[in-house]
Amino acid sequence: MYKILVVDDSALMRRIICDIINADSDFRVLDVSADGEDAYNKIKNTSYDLVVLDMVLPKMTGLELLEKLHGEKTPFNVVLISSSLKEDADSTMKAMEYGALDFVVKPIRSSGETRELFGRQLLESLHNVSKSRAFKPIPTKAGTSTSSRESSNLDSRSTSERRTSERSTQERSAVERLAGVGNRKSAPTPKGTGMRTKKFIALACSTGGPQALHTFVPMLPSNLSVPLVLVQHMPEGFTASLAARLDQISSIKVKEAENGEYFKPGVVYITPGGKHMKICEDASHAAYCHLDDGPPVNSLKPCADVMYQSLANSSFDEIICVVLTGMGADGSEGIRYLNQHKKTYVISQEASTCVVYGMPKAVEQGGLSNEVVPLKSVANSIVKKLGG
């Protein structure tokens, strides 16, 4: 059983979070805190397997707390609770750089339906991070036993692997319907003037993705000869902050994709949270972005399978598909479908460098990977392939 510290300045929110967590037999709330300073003292003196941390706190904000713990090299496993306000989204992206493992969006309204959704998302996040490779063993204080959480970790890993391997024909057909392969009627009129490139890069990532992107994207050259589009599973409002932060620390330009804009070489385009990305072409075969507001596919929006399948009728000579860390198997069916129609080259992240070896594992075990490399070698593999 994992022992948890809940940190939130709202007594009502603390009670809601505690009730959600304690209803799951894998977790138990050991302590609560109402401000950052109290949380800091408790983390320094007590062994918590996980900390559920609100970003907006009195005395010391969630970001300041993580910055201090990170600077002191104090180990922690944190899931953030954030609002979708821009300033909170910006702080959340910075907190991920300090070592937060995941985040969940706090409900704006307090209806039963939104609380239920928040509860599912929180427990899913806690289960995901507790079995991730980034989960840190916390030094035992005051005789705290770790045997129960280690056993739980092994059980949850095996359960996750079984679930990841199960994808039905019905789910795959849903992706194909939404991808609208061969159907451009719903696509917007492209903006500006486009240019045709012979190759294209399409990347997918999920759990652990923000941290991976902070390592990978700055390693890309500013003069990358083709566009790179990516799907990161993330709620609406956070992808703009992610793009802005990556743009600050990278020589290559990074932006959130806009509906109808042409893709340009030397630019990384991040699919906005809450939209599906389709890659369309005009009469001259210049590629542009179509953002689709259709329903989630396999509970995902954006969905990488939709992005990959939309490339099936494109005029690119070759598509470089990149799959980084993530829970589940999103991307594998889309790449499998794409392989039947286009020349592809698939690069997947090596297991030991993944926070969660789910999406890359599905690609590799499905026989789809041409190259399996550590995270820090992905950018070099792309550049070498483009030069070939």
C-alpha positions as CSV (number, residue, x, y, z in Angstrom):
1,M,0.0,0.0,0.0
2,Y,1.4,3.4,-1.0
3,K,1.4,6.1,1.7
4,I,0.4,9.5,0.4
5,L,0.7,13.2,1.5
6,V,-2.1,15.4,0.2
7,V,-1.3,19.1,-0.1
8,D,-4.1,21.6,-0.8
9,D,-5.1,24.9,0.9
10,S,-8.8,24.1,0.5
11,A,-10.3,22.0,3.3
12,L,-13.1,20.8,1.0
13,M,-10.6,19.8,-1.8
14,R,-8.4,18.0,0.8
15,R,-11.4,16.0,1.9
16,I,-12.5,15.2,-1.7
17,I,-8.9,14.1,-2.6
18,C,-8.6,12.0,0.5
19,D,-11.9,10.2,-0.1
20,I,-10.9,9.4,-3.7
21,I,-7.5,8.1,-2.7
22,N,-8.6,6.1,0.4
23,A,-11.4,4.4,-1.7
24,D,-8.6,2.6,-3.6
25,S,-7.0,-0.3,-1.7
26,D,-3.6,0.4,-3.2
27,F,-3.3,3.8,-1.6
28,R,-3.7,5.4,1.8
29,V,-3.5,9.1,2.8
30,L,-1.1,9.3,5.7
31,D,-1.0,13.1,6.2
32,V,-2.4,16.3,4.8
33,S,-1.0,19.9,4.5
34,A,-2.7,23.2,3.9
35,D,0.4,25.2,2.8
36,G,3.8,24.7,1.2
37,E,6.0,25.2,4.2
38,D,4.1,22.6,6.3
39,A,4.3,20.2,3.3
40,Y,8.1,20.8,3.0
41,N,8.7,20.0,6.7
42,K,6.6,16.8,6.4
43,I,8.3,15.6,3.3
44,K,11.7,16.2,4.9
45,N,10.8,14.2,8.1
46,T,8.4,11.5,6.9
47,S,8.5,8.8,4.2
48,Y,5.7,9.3,1.7
49,D,5.6,7.1,-1.4
50,L,3.6,9.8,-3.2
51,V,2.7,13.4,-2.8
52,V,-0.5,14.9,-4.3
53,L,0.4,18.6,-4.6
54,D,-1.8,21.6,-5.4
55,M,0.1,24.3,-7.4
56,V,-1.5,27.3,-5.7
57,L,-0.6,27.3,-2.0
58,P,0.1,29.9,0.7
59,K,3.6,30.5,2.2
60,M,5.3,28.4,-0.5
61,T,3.7,27.6,-3.9
62,G,3.8,24.1,-5.3
63,L,6.5,25.2,-7.8
64,E,8.6,26.8,-5.1
65,L,8.3,23.7,-3.0
66,L,9.5,21.4,-5.8
67,E,12.3,23.8,-6.7
68,K,13.5,23.7,-3.1
69,L,13.3,19.9,-2.9
70,H,15.0,19.6,-6.2
71,G,17.8,21.9,-5.2
72,E,18.4,20.0,-2.0
73,K,18.3,16.7,-3.9
74,T,15.5,15.4,-1.7
75,P,13.8,12.5,-3.5
76,F,10.0,12.8,-4.1
77,N,7.2,11.3,-6.3
78,V,4.7,14.1,-7.0
79,V,1.5,14.2,-8.9
80,L,0.4,17.8,-9.4
81,I,-3.2,19.3,-9.1
82,S,-3.5,22.2,-11.5
83,S,-6.1,24.5,-12.9
84,S,-6.2,25.2,-16.6
85,L,-5.5,28.9,-16.1
86,K,-2.6,30.0,-18.2
87,E,-0.4,31.0,-15.2
88,D,-1.1,27.7,-13.5
89,A,-0.4,25.8,-16.8
90,D,3.0,27.6,-17.2
91,S,3.9,26.8,-13.6
92,T,2.9,23.1,-14.1
93,M,5.2,22.8,-17.1
94,K,8.1,24.2,-15.1
95,A,7.3,21.9,-12.2
96,M,7.6,18.9,-14.5
97,E,11.1,20.0,-15.2
98,Y,11.8,19.9,-11.5
99,G,10.7,16.2,-11.4
100,A,6.9,16.1,-11.0
101,L,5.8,12.9,-12.6
102,D,2.3,13.8,-13.8
103,F,-0.5,16.3,-13.3
104,V,-4.3,16.2,-13.1
105,V,-6.6,19.2,-13.8
106,K,-8.7,20.4,-10.9
107,P,-12.4,20.6,-11.7
108,I,-13.7,24.1,-12.1
109,R,-17.3,23.1,-11.2
110,S,-18.1,21.0,-8.2
111,S,-20.8,18.8,-9.8
112,G,-20.9,15.1,-9.1
113,E,-20.0,14.4,-12.8
114,T,-16.9,16.5,-12.7
115,R,-15.8,15.1,-9.4
116,E,-16.2,11.6,-10.7
117,L,-14.1,12.4,-13.8
118,F,-11.4,14.1,-11.6
119,G,-11.4,11.0,-9.3
120,R,-10.8,8.6,-12.2
121,Q,-8.1,10.8,-13.6
122,L,-6.4,11.1,-10.2
123,L,-6.4,7.4,-9.5
124,E,-5.2,6.6,-13.0
125,S,-2.4,9.0,-12.6
126,L,-1.4,7.6,-9.2
127,H,-1.4,4.1,-10.6
128,N,0.6,5.1,-13.7
129,V,3.4,6.9,-11.8
130,S,3.6,4.3,-9.0
131,K,4.6,1.7,-11.7
132,S,6.7,4.0,-13.8
133,R,10.5,3.8,-14.2
134,A,10.8,7.3,-12.8
135,F,9.2,6.4,-9.5
136,K,11.9,7.0,-6.9
137,P,12.4,4.7,-3.8
138,I,12.0,7.1,-0.8
139,P,14.5,6.5,2.0
140,T,12.7,4.9,4.9
141,K,12.2,7.1,8.0
142,A,11.1,5.9,11.4
143,G,11.0,2.2,10.4
144,T,8.6,2.6,7.5
145,S,8.3,-0.7,5.6
146,T,8.6,-0.7,1.8
147,S,7.8,-4.4,1.1
148,S,4.1,-3.8,0.5
149,R,4.5,-1.1,-2.0
150,E,7.2,-3.0,-3.9
151,S,4.8,-6.0,-4.2
152,S,2.0,-3.7,-5.3
153,N,4.3,-2.2,-7.9
154,L,5.2,-5.5,-9.4
155,D,1.5,-6.6,-9.5
156,S,0.4,-3.3,-11.2
157,R,3.2,-3.5,-13.8
158,S,2.0,-7.0,-14.9
159,T,-1.6,-5.9,-15.0
160,S,-0.8,-2.9,-17.1
161,E,1.2,-4.9,-19.6
162,R,-1.7,-7.3,-20.0
163,R,-4.1,-4.4,-20.6
164,T,-1.7,-2.6,-23.0
165,S,-1.7,-5.7,-25.3
166,E,-5.5,-5.8,-25.6
167,R,-6.8,-3.6,-28.4
168,S,-10.0,-4.6,-30.2
169,T,-10.9,-4.4,-33.9
170,Q,-13.8,-2.1,-33.0
171,E,-11.3,0.4,-31.5
172,R,-9.1,0.3,-34.6
173,S,-12.0,1.0,-36.9
174,A,-13.0,4.0,-34.7
175,V,-9.6,5.5,-35.3
176,E,-9.9,4.9,-39.1
177,R,-13.3,6.6,-39.2
178,L,-12.1,9.7,-37.3
179,A,-8.9,9.9,-39.3
180,G,-11.1,10.1,-42.4
181,V,-8.4,8.6,-44.6
182,G,-9.1,9.8,-48.2
183,N,-11.7,12.3,-47.0
184,R,-10.7,15.9,-47.2
185,K,-14.2,17.5,-47.2
186,S,-14.0,18.6,-43.6
187,A,-10.5,20.1,-43.9
188,P,-10.2,23.9,-43.6
189,T,-8.9,26.2,-46.3
190,P,-5.2,26.4,-45.6
191,K,-3.7,29.7,-44.5
192,G,-0.8,31.4,-46.3
193,T,1.5,29.7,-48.8
194,G,2.8,26.2,-48.4
195,M,5.8,24.3,-49.6
196,R,6.2,20.6,-50.3
197,T,8.8,18.6,-48.4
198,K,9.8,15.1,-49.4
199,K,9.9,13.8,-45.9
200,F,7.9,14.4,-42.7
201,I,8.3,13.6,-39.0
202,A,5.4,12.5,-36.8
203,L,6.0,11.9,-33.1
204,A,3.8,10.5,-30.3
205,C,4.3,10.4,-26.5
206,S,2.3,10.3,-23.3
207,T,3.2,9.7,-19.7
208,G,6.7,11.1,-19.1
209,G,6.4,12.9,-22.4
210,P,6.9,16.5,-21.2
211,Q,10.2,15.5,-19.5
212,A,11.3,13.5,-22.5
213,L,10.5,16.5,-24.8
214,H,12.5,18.8,-22.6
215,T,15.5,16.6,-23.3
216,F,14.8,15.7,-27.0
217,V,13.6,18.9,-28.6
218,P,16.6,21.1,-27.6
219,M,18.8,18.5,-29.3
220,L,17.2,19.1,-32.7
221,P,19.1,21.5,-35.1
222,S,17.4,24.8,-35.8
223,N,17.7,24.1,-39.6
224,L,15.9,20.8,-39.5
225,S,15.0,20.2,-43.2
226,V,11.4,19.0,-42.6
227,P,8.5,19.8,-40.2
228,L,8.0,17.8,-37.1
229,V,4.5,17.3,-35.7
230,L,3.8,15.7,-32.4
231,V,0.9,14.4,-30.2
232,Q,1.5,14.6,-26.5
233,H,-1.5,13.4,-24.4
234,M,-2.3,16.5,-22.5
235,P,-5.5,18.5,-21.5
236,E,-6.6,21.6,-23.3
237,G,-4.7,24.7,-22.2
238,F,-1.4,23.0,-21.3
239,T,0.0,22.3,-24.7
240,A,0.4,26.1,-25.4
241,S,2.5,26.4,-22.2
242,L,4.5,23.3,-23.1
243,A,5.2,24.7,-26.6
244,A,6.2,28.1,-25.2
245,R,8.6,26.5,-22.7
246,L,10.2,24.2,-25.3
247,D,10.6,27.2,-27.7
248,Q,12.5,29.1,-24.9
249,I,15.1,26.4,-24.4
250,S,15.5,25.2,-27.9
251,S,17.3,26.5,-31.0
252,I,14.5,25.1,-33.2
253,K,11.2,26.9,-33.3
254,V,8.4,25.2,-31.3
255,K,4.7,26.2,-31.4
256,E,1.2,25.0,-30.8
257,A,-0.3,24.0,-34.1
258,E,-3.1,26.2,-35.6
259,N,-5.9,25.0,-37.7
260,G,-5.3,25.5,-41.4
261,E,-1.6,26.6,-41.1
262,Y,1.0,25.1,-43.5
263,F,3.7,23.0,-42.0
264,K,7.2,24.5,-42.5
265,P,10.7,22.9,-42.2
266,G,12.6,23.7,-39.1
267,V,9.4,24.0,-36.9
268,V,8.0,21.6,-34.2
269,Y,4.2,21.7,-34.1
270,I,2.5,20.4,-30.9
271,T,-1.1,19.2,-31.3
272,P,-3.4,21.3,-29.0
273,G,-4.9,19.5,-26.1
274,G,-8.5,18.5,-26.7
275,K,-8.1,18.3,-30.5
276,H,-7.1,15.6,-33.0
277,M,-4.4,16.4,-35.6
278,K,-4.9,15.5,-39.2
279,I,-2.3,16.2,-41.8
280,C,-3.9,17.3,-45.1
281,E,-2.5,18.6,-48.4
282,D,-3.6,21.2,-50.9
283,A,-3.6,20.8,-54.7
284,S,0.1,21.4,-54.9
285,H,0.7,18.7,-52.2
286,A,1.8,21.2,-49.6
287,A,0.9,19.8,-46.2
288,Y,-1.2,21.8,-43.7
289,C,-2.8,21.2,-40.3
290,H,-6.4,20.3,-39.7
291,L,-7.6,20.2,-36.1
292,D,-10.5,17.9,-35.6
293,D,-13.0,18.3,-32.7
294,G,-14.4,14.9,-33.0
295,P,-14.9,12.5,-30.0
296,P,-12.0,10.9,-28.1
297,V,-10.6,7.8,-29.7
298,N,-9.7,5.0,-27.2
299,S,-10.4,7.7,-24.5
300,L,-7.7,9.9,-26.0
301,K,-7.9,13.4,-27.5
302,P,-5.5,14.0,-29.2
303,C,-4.9,10.5,-30.4
304,A,-1.7,9.6,-32.2
305,D,-3.3,6.8,-34.2
306,V,-5.5,9.5,-35.9
307,M,-2.5,11.6,-36.8
308,Y,-0.6,8.6,-38.3
309,Q,-3.5,7.3,-40.3
310,S,-4.2,10.8,-41.7
311,L,-0.8,10.5,-43.5
312,A,-1.8,7.4,-45.4
313,N,-2.8,9.3,-48.6
314,S,-0.1,12.0,-48.4
315,S,2.5,12.6,-51.1
316,F,5.6,12.4,-48.8
317,D,8.3,10.1,-50.1
318,E,9.0,8.9,-46.5
319,I,7.5,9.5,-43.1
320,I,9.7,9.2,-40.0
321,C,7.6,8.0,-37.1
322,V,8.9,8.5,-33.6
323,V,7.4,7.0,-30.5
324,L,8.6,8.1,-27.0
325,T,7.6,7.2,-23.5
326,G,3.9,6.7,-22.7
327,M,1.3,4.5,-21.1
328,G,-0.8,2.3,-23.4
329,A,-0.3,1.6,-27.1
330,D,-1.4,4.8,-28.9
331,G,0.4,5.1,-32.2
332,S,1.1,1.5,-32.9
333,E,-2.1,0.8,-34.9
334,G,-1.8,4.1,-36.8
335,I,1.8,3.3,-37.8
336,R,0.8,-0.3,-38.7
337,Y,-1.9,1.2,-41.0
338,L,0.4,3.8,-42.4
339,N,3.0,1.1,-43.3
340,Q,0.5,-0.4,-45.7
341,H,0.3,2.8,-47.7
342,K,3.6,4.7,-47.3
343,K,7.3,4.2,-46.9
344,T,8.0,4.7,-43.2
345,Y,11.0,4.6,-40.8
346,V,10.1,4.0,-37.2
347,I,12.3,5.1,-34.3
348,S,11.2,4.0,-30.8
349,Q,12.6,4.9,-27.4
350,E,14.7,2.3,-25.6
351,A,13.0,0.8,-22.5
352,S,15.5,1.9,-19.8
353,T,15.2,5.6,-20.7
354,C,11.3,5.6,-20.7
355,V,9.3,6.8,-17.8
356,V,6.6,4.3,-18.9
357,Y,7.6,1.7,-21.5
358,G,4.1,1.2,-23.0
359,M,3.8,3.0,-26.3
360,P,7.4,2.2,-27.5
361,K,7.0,-1.4,-26.3
362,A,3.8,-1.8,-28.4
363,V,5.6,-0.5,-31.5
364,E,8.7,-2.6,-30.9
365,Q,6.9,-5.8,-30.0
366,G,4.6,-5.3,-32.9
367,G,7.6,-5.6,-35.2
368,L,7.2,-2.0,-36.4
369,S,10.5,-0.4,-35.1
370,N,13.3,0.1,-37.5
371,E,15.5,1.5,-34.8
372,V,15.4,1.4,-31.0
373,V,17.5,4.1,-29.3
374,P,17.9,5.8,-25.9
375,L,16.2,9.1,-25.5
376,K,19.3,11.2,-25.9
377,S,20.1,9.5,-29.2
378,V,16.6,10.0,-30.8
379,A,17.5,13.5,-32.3
380,N,20.7,12.2,-33.8
381,S,18.9,9.2,-35.3
382,I,16.4,11.6,-37.0
383,V,19.2,13.8,-38.4
384,K,21.1,10.8,-39.7
385,K,18.0,9.5,-41.4
386,L,17.2,12.8,-43.0
387,G,20.7,13.0,-44.4
388,G,20.6,9.5,-45.9
